[in-house]
Amino acid sequence: MPEFYDTHAHLDFPDFRGEEDAVVRRAAEAGISRIVTIGTERESSLRAIGLAKRFDGVFAAVGWHPNDCLAAPDDVTADLERLAKQPKVVAIGEIGIDHYRLPSTRGGSAAEDEAFKARQVTLFRQQLEVAAALGLNVVVHQRAAFEPCLEVFEPFADRVRGVFHCFVNDPAAARRVIELGSLVSFTGICTYKNAADVRETLASVPLDKLMLETDAPFLAPVPYRGKRCEPAHVREISQTAAERLGVGLEALSEATCVTARAFFRGLE
């Protein structure tokens, strides 16, 4: 059975509480030998570190998600540096820009939207600075904000590589990311009947420029769509990816695992 990694999951989320052992075991049984569990704010990052210590095949990324920007300290750099120096922390993330869930979508004002966007930019830059200083790469979240995200990221691209996770943009956007020396990553969305455009982008990406992920507990692939996603489901994602890329599972396994080990420092 070919080996694959889940390069983006949220094992610390309440959806998995008390079931972590079984979830990691099912992943291993499906050939998923490495899981990167992703922090979304300080407490989430601490839980991710704890899970990485607990399980041999689990590693952590630490950071503040853009949608948690208002709850973050004014300056996260010192705290983030401490978190990032913990054992088995392999990246900063997830960080970035999100214009999908602005305050106005919850009854807020245009002025609140602008303040929210500005805070996201400040938080993103702070975390990119830490990543550059520590020699770590970053897991990038961008939703409804590809251009604003690139505007912040590009000045760091010579010092930090990013994986633009849960990638659903078009092939031209993927090329722009790759030309910066960064990567794109695909979730179970690529298996959905109504996601032909995502499969088109997937097919356009060079085999050594992509990774696979679940974003568990979200975005379970077919045939599990609508249920809780978990790292074992990389198996189904890999089958669609191999088909669209025109390669066998063994070739996809080798390429994506090599890419992940090169990207995530200390992923062994």
VEXLO-981977 format. One record per residue: residue number from 1; residue in three letters; chain; x, y, z of N, C-alpha, C in turn. Coordinates in pm, whole numbers, plus 50000, padded with zeros to 5 digits. Example, Ala and Ser with C-alpha at 12.3 -4.5 7.8 and 13.67 -1.06 7.14 Angstrom:
// VEXLO-981977
REC    nr   rest   kette    n.xx    n.yy    n.zz   ca.xx   ca.yy   ca.zz    c.xx    c.yy    c.zz
REC     1    ALA       A   51319   49431   50780   51230   49550   50780   51320   49670   50780
REC     2    SER       A   51285   49775   50708   51367   49894   50714   51290   50003   50787
This chain:
// VEXLO-981977
REC    nr   rest   kette    n.xx    n.yy    n.zz   ca.xx   ca.yy   ca.zz    c.xx    c.yy    c.zz
REC     1    MET       A   50085   49881   50000   50000   50000   50000   50089   50125   50000
REC     2    PRO       A   50073   50214   49900   50157   50334   49895   50138   50421   50020
REC     3    GLU       A   50246   50486   50060   50246   50574   50178   50207   50715   50136
REC     4    PHE       A   50123   50779   50217   50090   50920   50195   50093   50994   50329
REC     5    TYR       A   50100   51127   50320   50096   51213   50438   49969   51297   50433
REC     6    ASP       A   49914   51328   50550   49811   51432   50561   49883   51557   50609
REC     7    THR       A   49903   51651   50519   49984   51769   50551   49904   51881   50616
REC     8    HIS       A   49775   51858   50643   49696   51963   50707   49570   51902   50767
REC     9    ALA       A   49573   51887   50899   49455   51841   50973   49447   51918   51103
REC    10    HIS       A   49332   51913   51167   49310   51982   51295   49271   51878   51399
REC    11    LEU       A   49367   51799   51439   49339   51692   51535   49302   51745   51673
REC    12    ASP       A   49334   51871   51699   49303   51926   51831   49159   51974   51842
REC    13    PHE       A   49085   51976   51731   48949   52030   51734   48857   51938   51816
REC    14    PRO       A   48750   51994   51872   48659   51915   51956   48602   51793   51884
REC    15    ASP       A   48593   51796   51752   48539   51686   51674   48611   51554   51702
REC    16    PHE       A   48739   51562   51743   48819   51441   51764   48847   51412   51911
REC    17    ARG       A   48794   51493   52000   48830   51481   52141   48796   51342   52195
REC    18    GLY       A   48896   51278   52253   48879   51146   52307   48894   51034   52207
REC    19    GLU       A   48907   51069   52080   48919   50969   51974   49053   50976   51902
REC    20    GLU       A   49146   51055   51954   49270   51077   51881   49346   50948   51851
REC    21    ASP       A   49351   50858   51949   49423   50732   51928   49363   50654   51811
REC    22    ALA       A   49232   50644   51808   49165   50569   51701   49183   50636   51566
REC    23    VAL       A   49177   50769   51564   49193   50843   51438   49333   50823   51381
REC    24    VAL       A   49434   50833   51467   49572   50813   51421   49592   50668   51377
REC    25    ARG       A   49531   50575   51448   49544   50434   51410   49480   50407   51274
REC    26    ARG       A   49360   50462   51251   49294   50441   51123   49376   50503   51009
REC    27    ALA       A   49437   50617   51036   49523   50678   50934   49638   50584   50899
REC    28    ALA       A   49704   50530   50999   49816   50439   50975   49771   50317   50897
REC    29    GLU       A   49654   50264   50930   49602   50147   50860   49572   50177   50714
REC    30    ALA       A   49544   50305   50682   49518   50346   50544   49645   50387   50471
REC    31    GLY       A   49761   50374   50538   49886   50410   50475   49927   50554   50493
REC    32    ILE       A   49856   50627   50580   49889   50767   50607   49984   50770   50725
REC    33    SER       A   50113   50784   50696   50215   50764   50799   50254   50891   50873
REC    34    ARG       A   50221   51007   50818   50254   51134   50882   50133   51226   50876
REC    35    ILE       A   50109   51297   50985   50000   51394   50993   50058   51523   51049
REC    36    VAL       A   50033   51635   50983   50068   51766   51037   49940   51826   51093
REC    37    THR       A   49934   51842   51225   49816   51900   51287   49842   52049   51308
REC    38    ILE       A   49745   52130   51270   49765   52273   51248   49700   52356   51358
REC    39    GLY       A   49776   52448   51416   49722   52540   51515   49649   52656   51450
REC    40    THR       A   49550   52709   51521   49475   52824   51471   49481   52945   51564
REC    41    GLU       A   49531   52926   51684   49559   53035   51778   49646   52974   51888
REC    42    ARG       A   49672   53048   51995   49772   53001   52092   49732   52867   52156
REC    43    GLU       A   49611   52857   52208   49571   52734   52277   49564   52617   52180
REC    44    SER       A   49514   52643   52061   49511   52538   51959   49652   52492   51923
REC    45    SER       A   49744   52587   51914   49883   52552   51883   49945   52468   51995
REC    46    LEU       A   49915   52504   52119   49965   52425   52231   49910   52283   52228
REC    47    ARG       A   49782   52270   52192   49724   52135   52181   49790   52058   52067
REC    48    ALA       A   49819   52127   51956   49886   52061   51844   50023   52010   51886
REC    49    ILE       A   50096   52090   51961   50228   52048   52011   50213   51926   52101
REC    50    GLY       A   50112   51927   52186   50088   51814   52275   50058   51686   52198
REC    51    LEU       A   49981   51697   52091   49950   51579   52010   50074   51529   51938
REC    52    ALA       A   50159   51621   51893   50283   51580   51826   50374   51506   51923
REC    53    LYS       A   50376   51547   52048   50456   51476   52148   50398   51338   52178
REC    54    ARG       A   50268   51327   52168   50198   51204   52206   50209   51094   52101
REC    55    PHE       A   50211   51133   51972   50209   51035   51864   50334   51048   51776
REC    56    ASP       A   50399   50936   51749   50522   50938   51670   50502   51000   51532
REC    57    GLY       A   50392   50969   51467   50372   51014   51329   50301   51147   51316
REC    58    VAL       A   50281   51218   51426   50211   51347   51423   50311   51459   51449
REC    59    PHE       A   50299   51566   51371   50384   51685   51382   50293   51807   51390
REC    60    ALA       A   50348   51920   51433   50265   52038   51459   50308   52157   51376
REC    61    ALA       A   50209   52240   51340   50232   52375   51292   50164   52468   51390
REC    62    VAL       A   50223   52585   51412   50171   52677   51514   50148   52814   51453
REC    63    GLY       A   50040   52879   51496   50013   53013   51443   49873   53059   51475
REC    64    TRP       A   49842   53179   51427   49710   53240   51445   49642   53249   51310
REC    65    HIS       A   49528   53186   51299   49443   53191   51179   49392   53333   51160
REC    66    PRO       A   49377   53379   51034   49329   53516   51014   49194   53545   51076
REC    67    ASN       A   49107   53445   51086   48976   53471   51145   48982   53483   51297
REC    68    ASP       A   49098   53453   51356   49118   53473   51499   49198   53599   51528
REC    69    CYS       A   49206   53688   51430   49295   53804   51442   49257   53898   51555
REC    70    LEU       A   49128   53917   51580   49087   54013   51682   49116   53964   51823
REC    71    ALA       A   49124   53833   51841   49154   53777   51972   49304   53763   51995
REC    72    ALA       A   49384   53783   51891   49529   53769   51904   49589   53891   51975
REC    73    PRO       A   49701   53874   52045   49770   53990   52103   49810   54088   51994
REC    74    ASP       A   49835   54212   52032   49877   54312   51935   50004   54269   51863
REC    75    ASP       A   50093   54204   51936   50217   54154   51877   50235   54009   51920
REC    76    VAL       A   50227   53918   51823   50235   53775   51856   50376   53719   51843
REC    77    THR       A   50471   53802   51804   50601   53748   51763   50673   53670   51873
REC    78    ALA       A   50680   53726   51993   50754   53659   52100   50689   53526   52136
REC    79    ASP       A   50558   53527   52149   50486   53404   52184   50500   53301   52073
REC    80    LEU       A   50489   53346   51948   50500   53254   51836   50639   53192   51828
REC    81    GLU       A   50741   53270   51855   50878   53217   51855   50892   53105   51959
REC    82    ARG       A   50835   53126   52077   50843   53023   52181   50771   52895   52137
REC    83    LEU       A   50654   52912   52078   50579   52796   52031   50655   52723   51921
REC    84    ALA       A   50711   52800   51829   50776   52741   51711   50904   52665   51745
REC    85    LYS       A   50962   52692   51861   51085   52625   51901   51060   52496   51980
REC    86    GLN       A   50933   52460   51995   50899   52336   52066   50929   52215   51977
REC    87    PRO       A   50952   52099   52037   50981   51979   51959   50870   51944   51860
REC    88    LYS       A   50912   51901   51742   50823   51853   51636   50733   51961   51576
REC    89    VAL       A   50768   52088   51596   50701   52196   51523   50771   52210   51389
REC    90    VAL       A   50697   52190   51280   50758   52183   51148   50722   52299   51057
REC    91    ALA       A   50636   52391   51103   50596   52506   51020   50522   52607   51107
REC    92    ILE       A   50506   52726   51051   50418   52829   51107   50287   52823   51030
REC    93    GLY       A   50176   52816   51102   50049   52813   51032   49935   52764   51120
REC    94    GLU       A   49807   52789   51086   49787   52844   50956   49767   52993   50966
REC    95    ILE       A   49823   53065   50871   49824   53210   50872   49780   53261   50736
REC    96    GLY       A   49739   53387   50730   49702   53439   50599   49596   53547   50605
REC    97    ILE       A   49511   53548   50502   49408   53649   50484   49277   53579   50449
REC    98    ASP       A   49167   53623   50510   49035   53566   50482   48934   53681   50473
REC    99    HIS       A   48879   53702   50354   48776   53804   50335   48638   53742   50319
REC   100    TYR       A   48628   53613   50348   48499   53545   50335   48412   53569   50457
REC   101    ARG       A   48473   53571   50575   48397   53588   50699   48427   53724   50761
REC   102    LEU       A   48395   53829   50691   48416   53963   50743   48306   53999   50843
REC   103    PRO       A   48330   54099   50930   48227   54139   51026   48092   54170   50962
REC   104    SER       A   48093   54224   50839   47966   54258   50773   47881   54136   50743
REC   105    THR       A   47942   54017   50735   47863   53895   50714   47789   53855   50840
REC   106    ARG       A   47824   53920   50953   47758   53890   51080   47692   54016   51137
REC   107    GLY       A   47656   54108   51048   47585   54227   51091   47672   54347   51120
REC   108    GLY       A   47805   54335   51099   47897   54445   51124   47894   54551   51014
REC   109    SER       A   47973   54654   51034   47976   54768   50942   48093   54759   50845
REC   110    ALA       A   48090   54847   50745   48202   54855   50650   48330   54897   50721
REC   111    ALA       A   48316   54986   50818   48434   55030   50894   48495   54914   50973
REC   112    GLU       A   48409   54830   51029   48459   54712   51100   48530   54616   51005
REC   113    ASP       A   48478   54605   50884   48544   54521   50783   48686   54571   50757
REC   114    GLU       A   48701   54699   50740   48834   54755   50709   48930   54734   50825
REC   115    ALA       A   48882   54751   50947   48967   54728   51064   49007   54581   51073
REC   116    PHE       A   48915   54493   51042   48940   54349   51045   49046   54312   50941
REC   117    LYS       A   49032   54365   50822   49129   54339   50714   49267   54389   50753
REC   118    ALA       A   49273   54509   50810   49402   54566   50849   49468   54483   50958
REC   119    ARG       A   49389   54433   51052   49444   54351   51159   49497   54218   51103
REC   120    GLN       A   49427   54162   51007   49475   54039   50943   49611   54061   50877
REC   121    VAL       A   49625   54172   50808   49752   54202   50741   49866   54213   50841
REC   122    THR       A   49843   54287   50949   49946   54302   51053   49985   54167   51112
REC   123    LEU       A   49885   54086   51144   49910   53955   51204   49985   53863   51107
REC   124    PHE       A   49947   53866   50981   50013   53785   50879   50160   53825   50867
REC   125    ARG       A   50186   53954   50860   50325   54001   50847   50409   53963   50968
REC   126    GLN       A   50353   53979   51087   50428   53941   51208   50469   53794   51202
REC   127    GLN       A   50379   53709   51160   50407   53566   51159   50504   53528   51047
REC   128    LEU       A   50496   53597   50935   50594   53576   50828   50733   53617   50874
REC   129    GLU       A   50742   53724   50951   50871   53767   51003   50932   53660   51095
REC   130    VAL       A   50848   53601   51179   50897   53495   51268   50943   53375   51186
REC   131    ALA       A   50864   53337   51087   50901   53224   51003   51034   53248   50934
REC   132    ALA       A   51054   53368   50882   51180   53400   50815   51296   53395   50913
REC   133    ALA       A   51277   53447   51033   51383   53450   51132   51422   53309   51178
REC   134    LEU       A   51325   53218   51184   51350   53084   51235   51379   52982   51125
REC   135    GLY       A   51367   53023   51000   51392   52930   50891   51283   52826   50874
REC   136    LEU       A   51160   52863   50909   51046   52774   50893   50960   52821   50776
REC   137    ASN       A   50895   52728   50710   50799   52763   50607   50660   52782   50669
REC   138    VAL       A   50566   52827   50587   50435   52867   50639   50322   52796   50566
REC   139    VAL       A   50216   52770   50641   50092   52716   50587   49997   52833   50570
REC   140    VAL       A   49961   52861   50445   49887   52983   50412   49739   52954   50389
REC   141    HIS       A   49656   53029   50460   49511   53027   50441   49473   53152   50363
REC   142    GLN       A   49407   53133   50252   49353   53248   50179   49217   53209   50124
REC   143    ARG       A   49117   53282   50167   48981   53256   50120   48918   53387   50078
REC   144    ALA       A   48872   53391   49954   48815   53514   49897   48912   53630   49909
REC   145    ALA       A   49044   53599   49903   49145   53703   49928   49278   53667   49864
REC   146    PHE       A   49276   53607   49746   49402   53564   49685   49496   53681   49660
REC   147    GLU       A   49447   53787   49600   49532   53902   49569   49582   53972   49695
REC   148    PRO       A   49495   54002   49793   49545   54063   49917   49646   53974   49989
REC   149    CYS       A   49628   53843   49981   49721   53751   50046   49857   53757   49977
REC   150    LEU       A   49858   53751   49844   49985   53757   49771   50056   53890   49793
REC   151    GLU       A   49980   53997   49805   50040   54129   49827   50124   54130   49955
REC   152    VAL       A   50077   54062   50058   50153   54054   50184   50265   53951   50172
REC   153    PHE       A   50237   53840   50108   50333   53730   50105   50453   53755   50014
REC   154    GLU       A   50432   53818   49901   50537   53830   49800   50667   53891   49852
REC   155    PRO       A   50664   53995   49934   50792   54049   49984   50873   53952   50069
REC   156    PHE       A   50809   53845   50116   50878   53745   50198   50919   53622   50117
REC   157    ALA       A   50881   53618   49991   50893   53494   49914   51038   53450   49892
REC   158    ASP       A   51132   53542   49906   51272   53502   49892   51330   53446   50023
REC   159    ARG       A   51252   53453   50131   51298   53404   50261   51211   53292   50317
REC   160    VAL       A   51088   53284   50270   50991   53190   50326   50914   53125   50210
REC   161    ARG       A   50899   52996   50216   50810   52928   50123   50676   52906   50191
REC   162    GLY       A   50571   52905   50112   50438   52879   50166   50374   52762   50095
REC   163    VAL       A   50286   52692   50165   50194   52601   50099   50057   52666   50109
REC   164    PHE       A   49999   52699   49994   49867   52760   49989   49766   52646   49997
REC   165    HIS       A   49714   52627   50118   49638   52505   50147   49495   52516   50097
REC   166    CYS       A   49432   52400   50083   49293   52391   50035   49277   52476   49909
REC   167    PHE       A   49361   52449   49811   49367   52536   49694   49249   52510   49601
REC   168    VAL       A   49175   52617   49570   49058   52607   49482   49062   52713   49372
REC   169    ASN       A   49173   52785   49361   49184   52889   49259   49218   52827   49124
REC   170    ASP       A   49225   52910   49021   49243   52859   48885   49390   52826   48856
REC   171    PRO       A   49416   52763   48740   49554   52726   48707   49650   52844   48702
REC   172    ALA       A   49603   52960   48658   49691   53077   48653   49734   53118   48793
REC   173    ALA       A   49644   53111   48889   49679   53144   49028   49779   53042   49082
REC   174    ALA       A   49758   52915   49050   49853   52813   49095   49992   52840   49038
REC   175    ARG       A   49999   52880   48912   50129   52911   48851   50196   53025   48923
REC   176    ARG       A   50120   53126   48963   50178   53240   49035   50238   53197   49167
REC   177    VAL       A   50169   53111   49238   50221   53059   49365   50350   52982   49342
REC   178    ILE       A   50347   52894   49244   50463   52809   49216   50582   52893   49169
REC   179    GLU       A   50557   52997   49092   50666   53084   49046   50733   53158   49160
REC   180    LEU       A   50665   53171   49272   50724   53232   49392   50807   53131   49471
REC   181    GLY       A   50811   53007   49425   50884   52903   49497   50800   52831   49600
REC   182    SER       A   50670   52854   49597   50580   52795   49696   50501   52680   49635
REC   183    LEU       A   50411   52624   49714   50336   52504   49676   50187   52526   49692
REC   184    VAL       A   50111   52436   49631   49965   52433   49653   49929   52295   49706
REC   185    SER       A   49818   52289   49778   49775   52164   49842   49626   52144   49818
REC   186    PHE       A   49587   52018   49797   49450   51986   49759   49383   51898   49862
REC   187    THR       A   49255   51925   49886   49173   51854   49984   49072   51764   49914
REC   188    GLY       A   48979   51712   49992   48871   51630   49938   48780   51701   49842
REC   189    ILE       A   48788   51834   49835   48707   51908   49737   48731   51855   49597
REC   190    CYS       A   48855   51811   49569   48885   51766   49433   48805   51643   49393
REC   191    THR       A   48742   51575   49489   48660   51457   49458   48514   51491   49432
REC   192    TYR       A   48474   51616   49457   48332   51652   49449   48286   51664   49304
REC   193    LYS       A   48166   51622   49278   48112   51624   49142   48111   51766   49084
REC   194    ASN       A   48085   51866   49170   48073   52004   49121   48205   52080   49126
REC   195    ALA       A   48318   52008   49139   48448   52074   49152   48538   52046   49032
REC   196    ALA       A   48482   52048   48913   48561   52023   48792   48672   52127   48777
REC   197    ASP       A   48645   52250   48819   48746   52355   48807   48866   52327   48898
REC   198    VAL       A   48841   52272   49016   48951   52236   49106   49033   52123   49046
REC   199    ARG       A   48966   52026   48986   49039   51916   48921   49121   51966   48802
REC   200    GLU       A   49069   52067   48732   49145   52127   48622   49273   52190   48675
REC   201    THR       A   49264   52262   48786   49383   52322   48846   49480   52214   48893
REC   202    LEU       A   49427   52114   48960   49510   52003   49006   49589   51942   48890
REC   203    ALA       A   49523   51918   48779   49588   51856   48663   49697   51944   48605
REC   204    SER       A   49691   52074   48630   49787   52168   48572   49915   52183   48655
REC   205    VAL       A   49915   52129   48777   50026   52152   48869   50132   52044   48850
REC   206    PRO       A   50260   52083   48839   50366   51982   48830   50364   51888   48950
REC   207    LEU       A   50398   51764   48927   50387   51661   49029   50468   51693   49155
REC   208    ASP       A   50577   51767   49140   50662   51797   49255   50630   51931   49320
REC   209    LYS       A   50516   51991   49285   50479   52122   49340   50349   52118   49419
REC   210    LEU       A   50305   52001   49460   50178   51991   49531   50189   51896   49648
REC   211    MET       A   50096   51913   49741   50081   51820   49852   49933   51786   49868
REC   212    LEU       A   49907   51683   49947   49771   51638   49973   49738   51662   50120
REC   213    GLU       A   49612   51689   50146   49568   51720   50283   49421   51687   50297
REC   214    THR       A   49375   51680   50421   49231   51663   50444   49164   51790   50493
REC   215    ASP       A   49234   51874   50569   49173   51983   50646   49071   51926   50744
REC   216    ALA       A   49093   51802   50786   49003   51737   50882   48987   51823   51008
REC   217    PRO       A   48864   51833   51059   48746   51750   51034   48657   51796   50919
REC   218    PHE       A   48705   51890   50838   48623   51947   50732   48646   51875   50598
REC   219    LEU       A   48555   51896   50502   48575   51864   50360   48605   51718   50332
REC   220    ALA       A   48530   51630   50393   48549   51487   50368   48528   51457   50220
REC   221    PRO       A   48615   51374   50163   48602   51341   50021   48486   51244   49997
REC   222    VAL       A   48445   51234   49871   48355   51127   49830   48428   50994   49855
REC   223    PRO       A   48366   50894   49916   48222   50878   49945   48180   50920   50085
REC   224    TYR       A   48264   50997   50155   48233   51037   50293   48178   51179   50303
REC   225    ARG       A   48153   51242   50189   48111   51382   50192   47990   51400   50283
REC   226    GLY       A   47997   51506   50366   47891   51534   50461   47915   51474   50598
REC   227    LYS       A   48015   51385   50608   48052   51326   50736   48181   51391   50788
REC   228    ARG       A   48221   51355   50907   48346   51405   50962   48463   51352   50880
REC   229    CYS       A   48549   51441   50840   48670   51401   50769   48779   51365   50869
REC   230    GLU       A   48867   51274   50830   48980   51240   50914   49100   51204   50827
REC   231    PRO       A   49221   51201   50882   49341   51183   50801   49342   51058   50714
REC   232    ALA       A   49276   50952   50754   49271   50831   50671   49215   50859   50532
REC   233    HIS       A   49137   50966   50519   49072   50996   50391   49167   51053   50286
REC   234    VAL       A   49292   51076   50322   49390   51108   50218   49393   50998   50112
REC   235    ARG       A   49361   50876   50153   49358   50764   50058   49266   50795   49941
REC   236    GLU       A   49145   50842   49967   49050   50874   49860   49096   50995   49779
REC   237    ILE       A   49153   51093   49848   49203   51213   49778   49315   51174   49683
REC   238    SER       A   49403   51085   49727   49517   51045   49645   49471   50974   49517
REC   239    GLN       A   49363   50901   49526   49314   50830   49407   49267   50927   49300
REC   240    THR       A   49194   51030   49342   49150   51132   49245   49269   51209   49192
REC   241    ALA       A   49362   51244   49279   49479   51321   49236   49563   51243   49135
REC   242    ALA       A   49584   51116   49162   49663   51033   49069   49596   51026   48933
REC   243    GLU       A   49464   51009   48934   49390   51001   48809   49402   51130   48729
REC   244    ARG       A   49386   51243   48796   49390   51372   48725   49530   51406   48677
REC   245    LEU       A   49631   51363   48751   49770   51391   48713   49825   51289   48614
REC   246    GLY       A   49751   51181   48594   49793   51079   48499   49913   50999   48546
REC   247    VAL       A   49919   50972   48675   50030   50894   48732   49973   50783   48820
REC   248    GLY       A   50057   50685   48852   50017   50581   48944   50027   50628   49088
REC   249    LEU       A   49964   50554   49177   49968   50589   49319   50109   50585   49375
REC   250    GLU       A   50190   50491   49329   50329   50483   49378   50405   50610   49342
REC   251    ALA       A   50391   50657   49219   50461   50778   49177   50411   50901   49254
REC   252    LEU       A   50280   50907   49275   50223   51018   49351   50271   51014   49495
REC   253    SER       A   50275   50895   49553   50325   50879   49690   50467   50931   49701
REC   254    GLU       A   50554   50884   49613   50694   50925   49621   50709   51076   49607
REC   255    ALA       A   50641   51133   49508   50656   51277   49482   50603   51361   49598
REC   256    THR       A   50483   51331   49646   50424   51416   49749   50495   51400   49883
REC   257    CYS       A   50542   51280   49913   50614   51261   50040   50750   51331   50037
REC   258    VAL       A   50820   51322   49926   50947   51394   49912   50925   51544   49925
REC   259    THR       A   50822   51595   49859   50791   51738   49864   50760   51781   50007
REC   260    ALA       A   50680   51702   50078   50643   51737   50215   50764   51737   50308
REC   261    ARG       A   50851   51637   50294   50968   51631   50381   51062   51748   50354
REC   262    ALA       A   51070   51793   50230   51155   51908   50198   51093   52038   50249
REC   263    PHE       A   50961   52044   50253   50893   52168   50292   50887   52184   50443
REC   264    PHE       A   50847   52077   50513   50829   52084   50658   50958   52042   50727
REC   265    ARG       A   51027   52139   50784   51156   52111   50849   51136   52019   50969
REC   266    GLY       A   51207   51906   50966   51198   51811   51076   51092   51705   51059
REC   267    LEU       A   51022   51704   50946   50924   51598   50920   51000   51474   50878
REC   268    GLU       A   51011   51380   50967   51099   51264   50944   51018   51137   50920
